[in-house]
Amino acid sequence: NMGVNDIWLGPPGAPINAVTANYSLLLTDGGSVITMANAASRDVTLPANADIAFPIGTMVNVIRRGAGAARIVGATGVTVNGTSAGIVSISAQWQGAQALKVGTNEWIVSGAIS
């Protein structure tokens, strides 16, 4: 059973997309795990619905594997709730966060964030 502070990191067999550079989500990333491995700070961008129309309810998980900061940011016009100024940092290496699309251009990010 999951507690209120637990994060769901996707179903067994969820696709893993290992990236080392700044990355904007693609439609095929829905339901997947994005791993960020870099010594420098890198961003995963939640795109505007006009660019990539994820269905409401789409979940994407992001895990920070590298020493560099990993951030989840909203593209212009995208509201990212659970964050300060639309940008959230994953709190430490080997930690993760989940982005859940709840509206046309609205996401909620929760997990090991700061």
FENGILIN-V537615 format. One record per backbone hydrogen bond with DSSP energy under -1.0 kcal/mol. NH is the residue of the N-H (numbers start at 1). CO is the residue of the C=O. If there is no record, write none. Layout:
BEGIN
nh=[NH,NH]
co=[CO,CO]
END
This chain:
BEGIN
nh=[6,14,17,19,23,25,29,30,31,32,33,34,35,36,37,42,44,45,46,51,52,54,57,58,60,61,62,63,64,65,66,68,71,72,73,74,75,78,79,81,84,87,88,90,91,94,95,97,98,99,100,101,102,103,106,107,108,109,110,112,113,114]
co=[3,11,33,35,43,45,26,27,59,29,15,61,17,63,19,69,71,23,73,48,48,52,101,55,99,32,97,34,95,36,36,38,42,88,44,86,46,75,105,107,87,84,72,70,112,64,92,62,110,60,108,58,106,106,103,79,100,81,98,96,111,89]
END
